[in-house]
Amino acid sequence: MISFSQTVNKQTNMQVKDIITILNLKVFGGSQGLNRPITGGYTSDLLSDVMGHAENGRVWITLQTHKNVIAIASLKELAAVILIKGLEPDADMLAQAEEEGIPVLGTDDQAFETTGKLFNMLSK
């Protein structure tokens, strides 16, 4: 399990749509939320960890592909979810993401690389 948390310490105008091209992400669903502001990142595969520690506006990096991810993302008011390692969302996750307006994005990269790239983007 990887748990990483980063909050942007400076004023940023970065939105979910801004990280798609730079990180070469695929948009699976929830595209109505692409204008959500990003306040930081959170990397973890434990739902209880995210529920207890992720903060509003963060981008959640995970390998979990089920609809409970969207339930937690909605509860915590997260900006988006990035699925790693070429994983794709389950149908029920995608349906919930569309309903909640939470972008579900994907990458072929591992959690380590994705977290590092997002950290570097948000730290500039």
N, C-alpha and C positions, 0 to 999 in steps of 0.2 A: 504494500500500500504506500502510495506517495501522498503526502499532504503538504501542500505549499500554498501560502497565502501572500498576496501582494496587493497593497493599496497604492494607488497613484497619489503621491504626496504633493503634486502640483496641480494647478488648474489645467484640465484637459477638455478638449471638445471632441474627443474620439468617440465614435459611435460604432455599433456592431458592423455596419456596412463597410467601415474603413479597414477592418482587419481581414475581410474576405480576400481581397486581391493580394494584399501584402503577405498573408500567410498561406495563400493558395488554397482556400477552403471551399468545399462544396456546400451549397445550401440545400438541405434536405426538406426543410419546412419552417413554418413560423415566420415567413418573410415579412409579414406585416410589422414585425418587431425590429427590423433592421436599423431603425433610427434610434434605438435605445442607447442612452449614454453608457459608457464603460467607466467604472471607477476603479477597477483592478481585476485580478485573476485569482482563481482558486482551483487547485488540482488535488483531486481525491477520488477514490473509488468507493469509499464508505459513505453511504447515505446519511448515517447518523453523524458523521464528522461534518459533512456539509450542512446538515440541519443545525448543528450546534455552533458552527464557526464561520460559515460564509456570510458575507455582508451584501447588502443591497447594491446592485449595479455591477457585480463581479461577473466575469466570464468563467464558467465551470468547465474544466477539462477532465474528461472521464472516459472509461471504456464501457460504462453501463449503458444499455440500450433499451431499457424498459420504461413504461409510462410513469413509474414512481419517480423517475428523475425529473420529469416535467412537473409533477406535483410539488416536489421540493423546490425546484427552480421558481415556480410560481409563488409558493409560500415565502421564500426568501427574497423575492423580487430580483432575481438574477437577470443579467442582461442577455445571456445566451448560454448555450451548451455546445461544447466542441467534443465530438467523438473522435477518438484516436485509432491508430492502427488499421485504417481502412474499414472500420466497423460501420454498419448502417443501422439506423433506428428501427426497432420493431414497429409494426403497423400501428399498434395501440399508442406507442410513444409519439409517433408522427401525428396521429389524429389529435392527441392531447395538446401537442405543440401548436398545431393549427388553431385549435379552440382557444388556447391561452395567449397566442401571439408571441410565443417564445421561440426565437430562432434556434434551430438545431443544425449545426454545421459539422463538417467532417474533414479529416485529414488522414493521409497514409502514414504520417509521422508518429513516432512514439510520444508518450506523455512528456518525457524529459525534454525532447527537442521542441515540442509545441509550447511547453511552459517557458522555456528559455527565450524563444522567439517573441512570445507575448510580453514577457517581462522586459525585454529590450525595447520593444515598441512603446510600452507604457512608461518607461523610464526616461525616454528622450525628452 
